[in-house]
Amino acid sequence: MESRTPVSAIRRLIAVAVLIMLGVISLPMVAAVIDTIDENLIAPVHIALMLATGVGLWTLVPGVASPDQSTARGVAVGAAVGFVGAVAAYLLFFWMLSGPSGA
């Protein structure tokens, strides 16, 4: 049986919030570095970075993943949450650039 405590739920919410913030912070940094090479690589590099960060956070930080959860599931969930962080960053920057009225 999986033990779900409020503490583990709070840790997961904090981990998701951290990944979204890292996605928002790392997008302009990746763009500044990669734009000098090829601007078509900004999105793939940023998504790969966020996937790796999500996997690392979800599997290495104690209490984020369930104790009875397999490592493969932890990796998959971490990658999915990292991808959500990357998408949130893209949506935020698109909204900031185009304004509330849209493009």
Protein Blocks (a to p, Z undefined) as FASTA:
>chain_A
ZZddfklmmmmmmmmmmmmmmmmmmmmmmmmmmmmmommlmmmmmmmmmmmmmmmmmmmm
ghkacfklcfklmmmmmmmmmmmmmmmmmmmmmmmmnojnoZZ
